[in-house]
C-alpha cells in the first residue's frame, strides 16, 4: 500500500475505482467545492490537485508546478490553498462513497454474525504535542476493509455511537468504549458488543440491583476463565424506567508473567506522575475484563475472549495507514486545509489497498503455528506486540480462522 506520486500518472486506473453513480462534477458543485471553471477546468482536475497535495505528499508549490507541467491547472499557491479548503467536505463525501462501494460486496459472516472492530487514532498537526484530529474507524474483520469513517477534532470523544449498526453485527471495542449510556443503543439496533472494561470504568450492580463487589467476585473465581451476570447502572432513572441492562462480565486470570509486566507498567506510570498507584488498579491488573451482550448458550467465555482478540486487526490497519500511507504526516495547521489533506490521504490509501489487493493477515508478534487449531488466548495487554500467540495461525484469513469457533449446537444460530 505504499503511496507514490506515480499513482497520479495512472489516473485512468485510479478514477476507475470511484463508484459509477458518484458524479464528480455534480457533487463538487453541490458542495461548493467547484463553482466555476477558471484556473481549474473541472472537478476532476480539482480532485487530482487534492490527491497530489494530500494523497501523494507534495507541497502546495510542488502541486502547482506539477499541475502546470501536466496541463491540469494553472494557479498560485494561495489560490490552491483556498480551493482545497473549500473542497474538504466534498473530499469527505468521496471517502464515504468509496467505503460504501466496498460494502456492496457481500461480506462473509460467521454463524450469522458480522464481526466489526471500532477504534480511533490520533493525528497531530505540525509541532503539536497532543491530539489535533481524531479519526474514528469501523473495520470489517472478515473483509479486512474499513467500513465507516468519521473525522473529528480533539473534542470528538470515542464512543460506540460513532458506528451505524445492523442486526447481526458484533462490535469489538477497547476500554474507552465501556460507557454506560453507549451500550444499550447497540442492542436496540439489533447488534451485540464485546468491550473491554476496567474496574472503575462504569458502575456494576447485581442482577437484583444491589451493589456488586467486583473484587470479591474476582477473588472467588476458581478457574482461569469464568463469567458472572451483572447489571449496568446507566445514570438517573428515566420515566418510564427501561428494562435493566443485563450483561455478562467475562473474566480471565492472566499468567503470572503477564500480571507482573502490567503491574510494573502501572507502577512506572504512577512514578512519572509522582503518585502512588491505586491498590485496586494493581489487583485488577491480574485480570482481563470483558463486557458482552452475546448469549451465554452460544458463546462460552473462551469464545468471547477469542473473538475479542481479533480486535488487533484494526490496530494493524492503523499501522498501515500511518507507516505506509503516511496518515501521521499532516503538514497543515489551518483546519479546513488539514481536513482536505486527511481526506485526500484516505482516498489514496483506500484506492491503493484496493489495487494491491487485501493485505494478508499478519501477527503483532512472533512466528505463527500453522498446525494448531486450539482457540487463541487473549493477550494480557493489547499494546504488547511481543506477546506470543500459542496454538493459533495468523497466516490464514480472519474469515477462515473464525470458522474454528463453532457455536453451541443447541443454539438457534
MARDREN-211930 format. One record per residue (C-alpha): residue number from 1; residue in three letters; x, z, y. Coordinates in nm, 3 decimals, decimal comma, padded with zeros to 5 digits, always signed. Example, Ala and Ser with C-alpha at 12.3 -4.5 7.8 and 13.67 -1.06 7.14 Angstrom:
// residues 2
<1; "ALA"; <+01,230; +00,780; -00,450>>;
<2; "SER"; <+01,367; +00,714; -00,106>>;
***
This chain:
// residues 413
<1; "UNK"; <+00,000; +00,000; +00,000>>;
<2; "UNK"; <+00,298; -00,045; +00,230>>;
<3; "UNK"; <+00,184; -00,189; +00,562>>;
<4; "UNK"; <+00,394; -00,457; +00,726>>;
<5; "UNK"; <+00,334; -00,675; +01,032>>;
<6; "UNK"; <+00,338; -00,975; +00,798>>;
<7; "UNK"; <-00,015; -00,881; +00,696>>;
<8; "UNK"; <-00,130; -01,039; +01,021>>;
<9; "UNK"; <+00,026; -01,368; +00,912>>;
<10; "UNK"; <-00,220; -01,361; +00,621>>;
<11; "UNK"; <-00,524; -01,342; +00,843>>;
<12; "UNK"; <-00,748; -01,560; +00,620>>;
<13; "UNK"; <-00,690; -01,324; +00,328>>;
<14; "UNK"; <-00,740; -01,018; +00,547>>;
<15; "UNK"; <-01,057; -01,149; +00,712>>;
<16; "UNK"; <-01,199; -01,239; +00,371>>;
<17; "UNK"; <-01,211; -00,865; +00,296>>;
<18; "UNK"; <-01,467; -00,797; +00,566>>;
<19; "UNK"; <-01,831; -00,780; +00,448>>;
<20; "UNK"; <-02,004; -01,116; +00,467>>;
<21; "UNK"; <-02,301; -00,966; +00,651>>;
<22; "UNK"; <-02,085; -00,797; +00,918>>;
<23; "UNK"; <-02,090; -01,023; +01,225>>;
<24; "UNK"; <-01,776; -00,951; +01,426>>;
<25; "UNK"; <-01,899; -01,124; +01,740>>;
<26; "UNK"; <-02,247; -00,971; +01,746>>;
<27; "UNK"; <-02,131; -00,616; +01,665>>;
<28; "UNK"; <-01,847; -00,632; +01,919>>;
<29; "UNK"; <-02,087; -00,735; +02,195>>;
<30; "UNK"; <-02,347; -00,477; +02,091>>;
<31; "UNK"; <-02,083; -00,203; +02,108>>;
<32; "UNK"; <-01,944; -00,323; +02,442>>;
<33; "UNK"; <-01,606; -00,394; +02,286>>;
<34; "UNK"; <-01,619; -00,762; +02,381>>;
<35; "UNK"; <-01,829; -00,874; +02,675>>;
<36; "UNK"; <-01,677; -01,199; +02,796>>;
<37; "UNK"; <-01,404; -01,442; +02,691>>;
<38; "UNK"; <-01,115; -01,434; +02,934>>;
<39; "UNK"; <-00,765; -01,330; +02,823>>;
<40; "UNK"; <-00,903; -01,262; +02,475>>;
<41; "UNK"; <-01,101; -01,558; +02,344>>;
<42; "UNK"; <-01,331; -01,391; +02,090>>;
<43; "UNK"; <-01,398; -01,075; +01,889>>;
<44; "UNK"; <-01,176; -01,196; +01,608>>;
<45; "UNK"; <-00,883; -01,213; +01,849>>;
<46; "UNK"; <-00,961; -00,863; +01,973>>;
<47; "UNK"; <-00,961; -00,733; +01,617>>;
<48; "UNK"; <-00,625; -00,896; +01,546>>;
<49; "UNK"; <-00,484; -00,729; +01,857>>;
<50; "UNK"; <-00,614; -00,391; +01,739>>;
<51; "UNK"; <-00,465; -00,441; +01,391>>;
<52; "UNK"; <-00,130; -00,540; +01,540>>;
<53; "UNK"; <-00,119; -00,231; +01,761>>;
<54; "UNK"; <-00,283; +00,030; +01,541>>;
<55; "UNK"; <-00,256; -00,117; +01,194>>;
<56; "UNK"; <+00,098; -00,254; +01,200>>;
<57; "UNK"; <+00,267; -00,013; +01,438>>;
<58; "UNK"; <+00,350; -00,245; +01,728>>;
<59; "UNK"; <+00,371; -00,104; +02,078>>;
<60; "UNK"; <+00,137; -00,231; +02,348>>;
<61; "UNK"; <+00,413; -00,452; +02,487>>;
<62; "UNK"; <+00,508; -00,587; +02,144>>;
<63; "UNK"; <+00,143; -00,660; +02,071>>;
<64; "UNK"; <+00,104; -00,857; +02,392>>;
<65; "UNK"; <+00,421; -01,055; +02,320>>;
<66; "UNK"; <+00,311; -01,126; +01,962>>;
<67; "UNK"; <-00,034; -01,238; +02,077>>;
<68; "UNK"; <+00,117; -01,465; +02,343>>;
<69; "UNK"; <+00,355; -01,627; +02,095>>;
<70; "UNK"; <+00,077; -01,679; +01,841>>;
<71; "UNK"; <-00,168; -01,825; +02,089>>;
<72; "UNK"; <-00,414; -01,543; +02,017>>;
<73; "UNK"; <-00,438; -01,396; +02,368>>;
<74; "UNK"; <-00,255; -01,375; +02,696>>;
<75; "UNK"; <-00,281; -01,037; +02,864>>;
<76; "UNK"; <-00,081; -00,749; +03,010>>;
<77; "UNK"; <-00,015; -00,405; +02,866>>;
<78; "UNK"; <-00,273; -00,227; +03,088>>;
<79; "UNK"; <-00,534; -00,489; +03,007>>;
<80; "UNK"; <-00,473; -00,448; +02,633>>;
<81; "UNK"; <-00,494; -00,070; +02,663>>;
<82; "UNK"; <-00,829; -00,096; +02,841>>;
<83; "UNK"; <-00,969; -00,334; +02,579>>;
<84; "UNK"; <-00,854; -00,122; +02,288>>;
<85; "UNK"; <-01,009; +00,190; +02,439>>;
<86; "UNK"; <-01,344; +00,013; +02,471>>;
<87; "UNK"; <-01,313; -00,120; +02,115>>;
<88; "UNK"; <-01,272; +00,220; +01,944>>;
<89; "UNK"; <-01,642; +00,267; +01,844>>;
<90; "UNK"; <-01,655; -00,091; +01,715>>;
<91; "UNK"; <-01,342; -00,038; +01,505>>;
<92; "UNK"; <-01,508; +00,271; +01,360>>;
<93; "UNK"; <-01,805; +00,053; +01,263>>;
<94; "UNK"; <-01,569; -00,183; +01,081>>;
<95; "UNK"; <-01,419; +00,108; +00,885>>;
<96; "UNK"; <-01,768; +00,219; +00,786>>;
<97; "UNK"; <-01,861; -00,137; +00,684>>;
<98; "UNK"; <-01,552; -00,172; +00,464>>;
<99; "UNK"; <-01,628; +00,157; +00,292>>;
<100; "UNK"; <-01,994; +00,064; +00,245>>;
<101; "UNK"; <-01,889; -00,267; +00,091>>;
<102; "UNK"; <-01,668; -00,083; -00,158>>;
<103; "UNK"; <-01,958; +00,141; -00,250>>;
<104; "UNK"; <-02,169; -00,159; -00,357>>;
<105; "UNK"; <-01,958; -00,188; -00,671>>;
<106; "UNK"; <-02,127; +00,029; -00,937>>;
<107; "UNK"; <-01,910; +00,335; -00,992>>;
<108; "UNK"; <-01,851; +00,487; -01,332>>;
<109; "UNK"; <-02,045; +00,803; -01,398>>;
<110; "UNK"; <-01,964; +01,087; -01,628>>;
<111; "UNK"; <-02,258; +01,240; -01,815>>;
<112; "UNK"; <-02,484; +01,102; -01,542>>;
<113; "UNK"; <-02,281; +01,259; -01,261>>;
<114; "UNK"; <-02,073; +01,106; -00,984>>;
<115; "UNK"; <-01,763; +01,312; -00,913>>;
<116; "UNK"; <-01,650; +01,328; -00,550>>;
<117; "UNK"; <-01,396; +01,526; -00,351>>;
<118; "UNK"; <-01,422; +01,629; +00,014>>;
<119; "UNK"; <-01,131; +01,729; +00,232>>;
<120; "UNK"; <-00,993; +01,692; +00,581>>;
<121; "UNK"; <-00,648; +01,600; +00,708>>;
<122; "UNK"; <-00,494; +01,667; +01,047>>;
<123; "UNK"; <-00,350; +01,404; +01,279>>;
<124; "UNK"; <-00,139; +01,513; +01,576>>;
<125; "UNK"; <-00,068; +01,330; +01,899>>;
<126; "UNK"; <+00,297; +01,290; +02,012>>;
<127; "UNK"; <+00,457; +01,624; +02,098>>;
<128; "UNK"; <+00,163; +01,831; +01,970>>;
<129; "UNK"; <+00,231; +02,138; +01,757>>;
<130; "UNK"; <-00,123; +02,166; +01,628>>;
<131; "UNK"; <-00,414; +01,952; +01,516>>;
<132; "UNK"; <-00,538; +01,695; +01,769>>;
<133; "UNK"; <-00,766; +01,493; +01,541>>;
<134; "UNK"; <-00,921; +01,572; +01,206>>;
<135; "UNK"; <-01,016; +01,304; +00,954>>;
<136; "UNK"; <-01,291; +01,416; +00,714>>;
<137; "UNK"; <-01,286; +01,209; +00,395>>;
<138; "UNK"; <-01,516; +01,177; +00,096>>;
<139; "UNK"; <-01,341; +01,038; -00,211>>;
<140; "UNK"; <-01,497; +00,890; -00,525>>;
<141; "UNK"; <-01,278; +01,014; -00,809>>;
<142; "UNK"; <-01,394; +00,755; -01,063>>;
<143; "UNK"; <-01,313; +00,453; -00,846>>;
<144; "UNK"; <-01,022; +00,610; -00,661>>;
<145; "UNK"; <-01,165; +00,496; -00,328>>;
<146; "UNK"; <-01,270; +00,653; -00,001>>;
<147; "UNK"; <-01,650; +00,655; +00,013>>;
<148; "UNK"; <-01,710; +00,821; +00,351>>;
<149; "UNK"; <-01,508; +00,894; +00,666>>;
<150; "UNK"; <-01,571; +01,090; +00,983>>;
<151; "UNK"; <-01,320; +01,134; +01,267>>;
<152; "UNK"; <-01,347; +01,438; +01,495>>;
<153; "UNK"; <-01,127; +01,616; +01,743>>;
<154; "UNK"; <-00,971; +01,954; +01,666>>;
<155; "UNK"; <-01,307; +02,126; +01,714>>;
<156; "UNK"; <-01,466; +01,937; +01,424>>;
<157; "UNK"; <-01,477; +02,201; +01,152>>;
<158; "UNK"; <-01,454; +02,116; +00,785>>;
<159; "UNK"; <-01,783; +02,175; +00,605>>;
<160; "UNK"; <-01,985; +02,034; +00,318>>;
<161; "UNK"; <-02,233; +01,868; +00,554>>;
<162; "UNK"; <-01,973; +01,607; +00,650>>;
<163; "UNK"; <-02,084; +01,411; +00,342>>;
<164; "UNK"; <-02,411; +01,240; +00,261>>;
<165; "UNK"; <-02,525; +01,329; -00,089>>;
<166; "UNK"; <-02,730; +01,162; -00,357>>;
<167; "UNK"; <-02,884; +01,311; -00,672>>;
<168; "UNK"; <-02,621; +01,338; -00,943>>;
<169; "UNK"; <-02,325; +01,395; -00,710>>;
<170; "UNK"; <-02,076; +01,672; -00,784>>;
<171; "UNK"; <-01,862; +01,751; -00,481>>;
<172; "UNK"; <-01,533; +01,941; -00,506>>;
<173; "UNK"; <-01,407; +02,139; -00,209>>;
<174; "UNK"; <-01,132; +02,388; -00,137>>;
<175; "UNK"; <-01,160; +02,735; +00,020>>;
<176; "UNK"; <-01,268; +02,629; +00,368>>;
<177; "UNK"; <-01,592; +02,479; +00,230>>;
<178; "UNK"; <-01,723; +02,808; +00,087>>;
<179; "UNK"; <-01,960; +02,881; +00,375>>;
<180; "UNK"; <-02,299; +03,036; +00,305>>;
<181; "UNK"; <-02,521; +02,806; +00,513>>;
<182; "UNK"; <-02,349; +02,488; +00,391>>;
<183; "UNK"; <-02,420; +02,535; +00,021>>;
<184; "UNK"; <-02,799; +02,516; -00,001>>;
<185; "UNK"; <-02,831; +02,173; +00,171>>;
<186; "UNK"; <-02,615; +02,019; -00,102>>;
<187; "UNK"; <-02,852; +02,148; -00,369>>;
<188; "UNK"; <-03,156; +02,040; -00,166>>;
<189; "UNK"; <-03,015; +01,685; -00,169>>;
<190; "UNK"; <-03,013; +01,688; -00,550>>;
<191; "UNK"; <-02,635; +01,727; -00,572>>;
<192; "UNK"; <-02,408; +02,003; -00,705>>;
<193; "UNK"; <-02,078; +02,151; -00,596>>;
<194; "UNK"; <-01,768; +02,329; -00,717>>;
<195; "UNK"; <-01,590; +02,506; -00,431>>;
<196; "UNK"; <-01,302; +02,744; -00,438>>;
<197; "UNK"; <-01,357; +03,076; -00,266>>;
<198; "UNK"; <-01,163; +03,384; -00,163>>;
<199; "UNK"; <-01,252; +03,750; -00,191>>;
<200; "UNK"; <-01,373; +03,758; +00,172>>;
<201; "UNK"; <-01,498; +03,401; +00,222>>;
<202; "UNK"; <-01,865; +03,497; +00,202>>;
<203; "UNK"; <-02,084; +03,788; +00,110>>;
<204; "UNK"; <-02,177; +03,806; -00,258>>;
<205; "UNK"; <-02,471; +04,003; -00,393>>;
<206; "UNK"; <-02,601; +04,089; -00,737>>;
<207; "UNK"; <-02,897; +03,876; -00,855>>;
<208; "UNK"; <-03,131; +04,160; -00,757>>;
<209; "UNK"; <-02,992; +04,167; -00,403>>;
<210; "UNK"; <-02,780; +04,479; -00,445>>;
<211; "UNK"; <-02,417; +04,476; -00,322>>;
<212; "UNK"; <-02,176; +04,305; -00,558>>;
<213; "UNK"; <-01,839; +04,469; -00,630>>;
<214; "UNK"; <-01,611; +04,171; -00,682>>;
<215; "UNK"; <-01,301; +04,368; -00,771>>;
<216; "UNK"; <-01,486; +04,577; -01,026>>;
<217; "UNK"; <-01,611; +04,255; -01,186>>;
<218; "UNK"; <-01,259; +04,112; -01,189>>;
<219; "UNK"; <-01,117; +04,427; -01,348>>;
<220; "UNK"; <-01,388; +04,420; -01,614>>;
<221; "UNK"; <-01,309; +04,064; -01,722>>;
<222; "UNK"; <-01,151; +04,071; -02,068>>;
<223; "UNK"; <-01,092; +03,703; -02,135>>;
<224; "UNK"; <-00,871; +03,479; -01,923>>;
<225; "UNK"; <-01,176; +03,276; -01,819>>;
<226; "UNK"; <-01,524; +03,403; -01,752>>;
<227; "UNK"; <-01,817; +03,392; -01,515>>;
<228; "UNK"; <-02,081; +03,608; -01,352>>;
<229; "UNK"; <-02,402; +03,516; -01,174>>;
<230; "UNK"; <-02,410; +03,603; -00,806>>;
<231; "UNK"; <-02,646; +03,568; -00,514>>;
<232; "UNK"; <-02,526; +03,434; -00,181>>;
<233; "UNK"; <-02,610; +03,616; +00,141>>;
<234; "UNK"; <-02,699; +03,337; +00,384>>;
<235; "UNK"; <-02,739; +03,540; +00,700>>;
<236; "UNK"; <-03,053; +03,659; +00,884>>;
<237; "UNK"; <-03,369; +03,606; +00,683>>;
<238; "UNK"; <-03,586; +03,310; +00,772>>;
<239; "UNK"; <-03,966; +03,308; +00,789>>;
<240; "UNK"; <-04,082; +03,250; +00,525>>;
<241; "UNK"; <-03,765; +03,352; +00,336>>;
<242; "UNK"; <-03,628; +03,084; +00,099>>;
<243; "UNK"; <-03,570; +03,140; -00,269>>;
<244; "UNK"; <-03,249; +03,339; -00,329>>;
<245; "UNK"; <-02,945; +03,116; -00,368>>;
<246; "UNK"; <-02,814; +03,197; -00,715>>;
<247; "UNK"; <-02,475; +03,058; -00,816>>;
<248; "UNK"; <-02,214; +03,101; -01,083>>;
<249; "UNK"; <-01,883; +03,264; -00,994>>;
<250; "UNK"; <-01,627; +03,123; -01,238>>;
<251; "UNK"; <-01,312; +03,333; -01,270>>;
<252; "UNK"; <-00,977; +03,254; -01,426>>;
<253; "UNK"; <-00,696; +03,504; -01,452>>;
<254; "UNK"; <-00,364; +03,346; -01,357>>;
<255; "UNK"; <-00,049; +03,367; -01,563>>;
<256; "UNK"; <+00,194; +03,641; -01,454>>;
<257; "UNK"; <+00,437; +03,382; -01,313>>;
<258; "UNK"; <+00,161; +03,222; -01,108>>;
<259; "UNK"; <+00,044; +03,559; -00,979>>;
<260; "UNK"; <+00,395; +03,663; -00,878>>;
<261; "UNK"; <+00,453; +03,339; -00,688>>;
<262; "UNK"; <+00,125; +03,365; -00,494>>;
<263; "UNK"; <+00,179; +03,732; -00,411>>;
<264; "UNK"; <+00,528; +03,655; -00,283>>;
<265; "UNK"; <+00,377; +03,385; -00,062>>;
<266; "UNK"; <+00,125; +03,632; +00,082>>;
<267; "UNK"; <+00,399; +03,888; +00,148>>;
<268; "UNK"; <+00,613; +03,626; +00,321>>;
<269; "UNK"; <+00,326; +03,512; +00,542>>;
<270; "UNK"; <+00,247; +03,874; +00,635>>;
<271; "UNK"; <+00,611; +03,942; +00,731>>;
<272; "UNK"; <+00,608; +03,640; +00,962>>;
<273; "UNK"; <+00,310; +03,792; +01,146>>;
<274; "UNK"; <+00,467; +04,138; +01,149>>;
<275; "UNK"; <+00,183; +04,283; +00,942>>;
<276; "UNK"; <+00,121; +04,438; +00,604>>;
<277; "UNK"; <-00,079; +04,224; +00,359>>;
<278; "UNK"; <-00,426; +04,344; +00,267>>;
<279; "UNK"; <-00,408; +04,503; -00,081>>;
<280; "UNK"; <-00,729; +04,321; -00,170>>;
<281; "UNK"; <-00,562; +03,987; -00,100>>;
<282; "UNK"; <-00,276; +04,078; -00,333>>;
<283; "UNK"; <-00,524; +04,174; -00,605>>;
<284; "UNK"; <-00,733; +03,859; -00,555>>;
<285; "UNK"; <-00,414; +03,652; -00,587>>;
<286; "UNK"; <-00,427; +03,727; -00,958>>;
<287; "UNK"; <-00,740; +03,515; -00,999>>;
<288; "UNK"; <-00,890; +03,174; -00,932>>;
<289; "UNK"; <-01,246; +03,199; -00,800>>;
<290; "UNK"; <-01,485; +02,905; -00,805>>;
<291; "UNK"; <-01,848; +02,891; -00,696>>;
<292; "UNK"; <-02,066; +02,630; -00,859>>;
<293; "UNK"; <-02,430; +02,528; -00,878>>;
<294; "UNK"; <-02,387; +02,340; -01,208>>;
<295; "UNK"; <-02,590; +02,468; -01,504>>;
<296; "UNK"; <-02,412; +02,702; -01,745>>;
<297; "UNK"; <-02,560; +02,545; -02,060>>;
<298; "UNK"; <-02,399; +02,208; -01,983>>;
<299; "UNK"; <-02,083; +02,320; -01,802>>;
<300; "UNK"; <-01,894; +02,617; -01,950>>;
<301; "UNK"; <-01,628; +02,784; -01,735>>;
<302; "UNK"; <-01,347; +02,579; -01,892>>;
<303; "UNK"; <-01,514; +02,255; -01,784>>;
<304; "UNK"; <-01,575; +02,384; -01,432>>;
<305; "UNK"; <-01,207; +02,474; -01,397>>;
<306; "UNK"; <-01,101; +02,138; -01,538>>;
<307; "UNK"; <-01,332; +01,939; -01,310>>;
<308; "UNK"; <-01,206; +02,121; -01,004>>;
<309; "UNK"; <-00,850; +02,027; -01,095>>;
<310; "UNK"; <-00,938; +01,659; -01,025>>;
<311; "UNK"; <-00,962; +01,752; -00,656>>;
<312; "UNK"; <-00,587; +01,685; -00,641>>;
<313; "UNK"; <-00,664; +01,312; -00,625>>;
<314; "UNK"; <-00,781; +01,331; -00,264>>;
<315; "UNK"; <-00,456; +01,506; -00,176>>;
<316; "UNK"; <-00,269; +01,210; -00,327>>;
<317; "UNK"; <-00,486; +00,972; -00,123>>;
<318; "UNK"; <-00,386; +01,156; +00,195>>;
<319; "UNK"; <-00,021; +01,129; +00,093>>;
<320; "UNK"; <-00,061; +00,753; +00,053>>;
<321; "UNK"; <-00,235; +00,718; +00,389>>;
<322; "UNK"; <+00,032; +00,921; +00,565>>;
<323; "UNK"; <+00,356; +00,836; +00,389>>;
<324; "UNK"; <+00,282; +00,470; +00,313>>;
<325; "UNK"; <+00,023; +00,372; +00,574>>;
<326; "UNK"; <+00,174; +00,589; +00,849>>;
<327; "UNK"; <-00,150; +00,760; +00,946>>;
<328; "UNK"; <+00,051; +01,057; +01,075>>;
<329; "UNK"; <+00,248; +00,845; +01,325>>;
<330; "UNK"; <-00,009; +00,846; +01,605>>;
<331; "UNK"; <+00,164; +00,718; +01,925>>;
<332; "UNK"; <-00,126; +00,759; +02,169>>;
<333; "UNK"; <-00,237; +01,060; +02,373>>;
<334; "UNK"; <-00,531; +00,902; +02,554>>;
<335; "UNK"; <-00,834; +00,998; +02,338>>;
<336; "UNK"; <-01,003; +00,657; +02,338>>;
<337; "UNK"; <-00,678; +00,480; +02,255>>;
<338; "UNK"; <-00,599; +00,734; +01,984>>;
<339; "UNK"; <-00,936; +00,669; +01,819>>;
<340; "UNK"; <-00,875; +00,294; +01,828>>;
<341; "UNK"; <-00,530; +00,339; +01,675>>;
<342; "UNK"; <-00,659; +00,563; +01,393>>;
<343; "UNK"; <-00,948; +00,333; +01,306>>;
<344; "UNK"; <-00,722; +00,026; +01,312>>;
<345; "UNK"; <-00,474; +00,204; +01,087>>;
<346; "UNK"; <-00,755; +00,290; +00,845>>;
<347; "UNK"; <-00,879; -00,070; +00,839>>;
<348; "UNK"; <-00,536; -00,197; +00,738>>;
<349; "UNK"; <-00,485; +00,086; +00,487>>;
<350; "UNK"; <-00,819; +00,019; +00,315>>;
<351; "UNK"; <-00,761; -00,357; +00,301>>;
<352; "UNK"; <-00,403; -00,309; +00,178>>;
<353; "UNK"; <-00,525; -00,091; -00,109>>;
<354; "UNK"; <-00,788; -00,348; -00,197>>;
<355; "UNK"; <-00,529; -00,626; -00,204>>;
<356; "UNK"; <-00,281; -00,420; -00,402>>;
<357; "UNK"; <-00,547; -00,302; -00,646>>;
<358; "UNK"; <-00,636; +00,053; -00,733>>;
<359; "UNK"; <-00,330; +00,274; -00,710>>;
<360; "UNK"; <-00,260; +00,429; -01,052>>;
<361; "UNK"; <-00,322; +00,796; -01,110>>;
<362; "UNK"; <-00,007; +00,998; -01,055>>;
<363; "UNK"; <+00,055; +01,368; -01,104>>;
<364; "UNK"; <+00,160; +01,610; -00,832>>;
<365; "UNK"; <+00,403; +01,746; -01,087>>;
<366; "UNK"; <+00,644; +01,665; -01,367>>;
<367; "UNK"; <+00,622; +01,447; -01,679>>;
<368; "UNK"; <+00,289; +01,387; -01,846>>;
<369; "UNK"; <+00,197; +01,443; -02,207>>;
<370; "UNK"; <+00,015; +01,132; -02,321>>;
<371; "UNK"; <-00,083; +01,271; -02,660>>;
<372; "UNK"; <-00,259; +01,590; -02,565>>;
<373; "UNK"; <-00,636; +01,597; -02,544>>;
<374; "UNK"; <-00,688; +01,961; -02,457>>;
<375; "UNK"; <-00,858; +02,007; -02,119>>;
<376; "UNK"; <-00,617; +02,098; -01,843>>;
<377; "UNK"; <-00,583; +02,440; -01,686>>;
<378; "UNK"; <-00,638; +02,471; -01,315>>;
<379; "UNK"; <-00,318; +02,518; -01,120>>;
<380; "UNK"; <-00,284; +02,857; -00,959>>;
<381; "UNK"; <-00,207; +02,717; -00,617>>;
<382; "UNK"; <-00,321; +02,369; -00,517>>;
<383; "UNK"; <-00,026; +02,309; -00,288>>;
<384; "UNK"; <+00,240; +02,378; -00,551>>;
<385; "UNK"; <+00,339; +02,031; -00,672>>;
<386; "UNK"; <+00,596; +02,177; -00,911>>;
<387; "UNK"; <+00,335; +02,326; -01,143>>;
<388; "UNK"; <+00,348; +02,160; -01,485>>;
<389; "UNK"; <+00,021; +02,039; -01,634>>;
<390; "UNK"; <+00,020; +02,107; -02,005>>;
<391; "UNK"; <-00,176; +01,909; -02,260>>;
<392; "UNK"; <-00,308; +01,651; -02,016>>;
<393; "UNK"; <-00,228; +01,287; -01,946>>;
<394; "UNK"; <-00,211; +01,179; -01,584>>;
<395; "UNK"; <-00,129; +00,820; -01,681>>;
<396; "UNK"; <-00,488; +00,729; -01,767>>;
<397; "UNK"; <-00,752; +00,663; -01,500>>;
<398; "UNK"; <-00,964; +00,954; -01,384>>;
<399; "UNK"; <-01,280; +00,792; -01,520>>;
<400; "UNK"; <-01,126; +00,777; -01,868>>;
<401; "UNK"; <-01,000; +01,132; -01,853>>;
<402; "UNK"; <-01,343; +01,259; -01,763>>;
<403; "UNK"; <-01,467; +01,133; -02,097>>;
<404; "UNK"; <-01,273; +01,413; -02,262>>;
<405; "UNK"; <-01,517; +01,659; -02,113>>;
<406; "UNK"; <-01,837; +01,634; -02,312>>;
<407; "UNK"; <-02,146; +01,828; -02,203>>;
<408; "UNK"; <-02,314; +02,066; -02,442>>;
<409; "UNK"; <-02,516; +01,857; -02,693>>;
<410; "UNK"; <-02,817; +02,079; -02,628>>;
<411; "UNK"; <-02,812; +01,978; -02,261>>;
<412; "UNK"; <-03,073; +01,724; -02,145>>;
<413; "UNK"; <-02,792; +01,516; -01,987>>;
***
